[in-house]
Amino acid sequence: MSGLSWAMDIHEQCKAAGVAFFFKQAGLNPVYRGKSRQLKHHHGGDWGEWPVEWRARNFPKAFQVQAI
């Protein structure tokens, strides 16, 4: 698997297993589905630049605050 395909494959596996997945950085010039994506932010840190399918920031239930 090349580019970010491996990360998105893991993301799908985590969703299927009910496991949290947190994708932090895409890199400056990530490749996804055979296309290079030029991002402005260093290391791809601006989440707003990412395609929607890359936006995965889940937290384990133990880290989520419970409303009282």
C-alpha positions as CSV (number, residue, x, y, z in Angstrom):
1,M,0.0,0.0,0.0
2,S,1.4,3.4,-0.8
3,G,0.9,6.9,0.4
4,L,-1.8,7.3,3.1
5,S,-3.8,4.3,1.9
6,W,-2.4,2.2,4.7
7,A,-3.6,4.7,7.3
8,M,-7.1,4.9,5.9
9,D,-7.1,1.1,5.8
10,I,-6.3,1.0,9.5
11,H,-9.0,3.6,10.1
12,E,-11.6,1.3,8.5
13,Q,-10.4,-1.7,10.5
14,C,-10.7,0.3,13.7
15,K,-14.2,1.5,12.9
16,A,-15.2,-2.1,12.2
17,A,-13.7,-3.3,15.5
18,G,-15.2,-0.4,17.5
19,V,-11.6,0.9,18.3
20,A,-10.6,4.5,18.5
21,F,-8.4,5.9,15.7
22,F,-6.5,9.2,15.8
23,F,-4.9,10.5,12.7
24,K,-2.6,13.4,13.6
25,Q,-0.5,14.5,10.6
26,A,-0.7,13.9,6.9
27,G,2.7,15.2,6.0
28,L,3.5,18.2,3.7
29,N,2.9,16.4,0.4
30,P,0.7,13.3,1.1
31,V,-0.3,10.9,-1.6
32,Y,-3.8,9.4,-1.4
33,R,-5.5,7.2,-4.0
34,G,-2.6,7.9,-6.4
35,K,-2.9,11.6,-6.2
36,S,-0.5,14.0,-4.5
37,R,-2.2,16.5,-2.3
38,Q,-0.3,19.8,-1.8
39,L,-1.0,21.1,1.7
40,K,-0.1,24.6,2.8
41,H,0.5,23.8,6.5
42,H,3.8,22.3,7.5
43,H,3.3,18.5,8.1
44,G,-0.3,18.8,7.2
45,G,-1.3,20.1,10.6
46,D,-4.3,22.2,9.4
47,W,-7.1,19.7,9.5
48,G,-9.3,22.0,7.4
49,E,-7.1,21.3,4.4
50,W,-7.6,17.6,4.6
51,P,-10.2,15.7,2.6
52,V,-13.1,14.6,4.8
53,E,-12.2,10.9,4.7
54,W,-8.8,11.7,6.4
55,R,-10.4,13.5,9.4
56,A,-10.3,10.8,12.0
57,R,-9.8,11.8,15.6
58,N,-11.5,9.4,17.9
59,F,-10.7,9.0,21.6
60,P,-11.1,5.8,23.7
61,K,-14.2,5.9,25.8
62,A,-12.1,6.0,29.0
63,F,-10.8,9.5,27.9
64,Q,-14.3,10.9,27.2
65,V,-15.8,13.1,29.9
66,Q,-19.1,11.8,31.2
67,A,-21.9,14.3,31.6
68,I,-23.4,14.4,35.1
